[in-house]
Amino acid sequence: MSKYFIYGASFSEKGRYHQYYLQGNTFLGQGSIEGYHRYILGGIDGIIPEEGGKVQGDVYDIDQATISKLDFLFNYDTKFRKEVVDVKLENGEILQAEAYVWNGAVAK
């Protein structure tokens, strides 16, 4: 099991990807990361490092089968890379988790 910071409306409990990708994995809490900004990239959201940015999301403890599915969805190693981020949970606890970070450019 590995901790992942998951962001974007598609992964929320009512989002279209939640049941297929996250159901059955352990929800650890809602939180935020600083120094990133979220962009809508068509059918999926992506984050990029950006000074002053803040992204809200959820932290899950995810099994290897789910990681493989997420890697495929995010085109890991092509369009997205993984970075370890510090997530501040709503209760003030800070934990480290992996997040998918967009490799491309965005129009600002």
Secondary structure, 3 states (H helix, E strand, C coil): CEEEEECCHHHCCCCCCHHHHHCCCEEEEEEEEEEEEEEECCCCEEEEEEEEEEEEEEEEEECHHHHHHHHHHCCECCCEEEEEEEEEECCCCEEEEEEEEECCCCCC
